[in-house]
Amino acid sequence: MGMNGEIWQRRHVDHSIRDDQDDIRHLEYIRFNPVRTHIVQTPESFNFSSVFPGFTLDPAPQGLKPDA
């Protein structure tokens, strides 16, 4: 295509989760993103969130990671 550079923008923050509390803090930040952006009033009312009532994950694709 004649491109000669990066496709993806570099992330402005690169952070490794340090412990359980750090993990919880980041998960809560993500969970409340739709509330902060005024899309919904509560995280549970955002249809595309894992806290939405009735949300279920699709089964994991086969062959990506062996069963432990």
MOKAJO-V713841 format. One record per pair of residues at least 24 apart in sequence whose ideal C-beta (glycine too) atoms are under 8 Angstrom apart, sorted by the first residue. I is the first residue (numbers start at 0). J is the second residue. Records with the same first field share a line. If there is no record, write none. Layout:
I->J ; J
This chain:
none
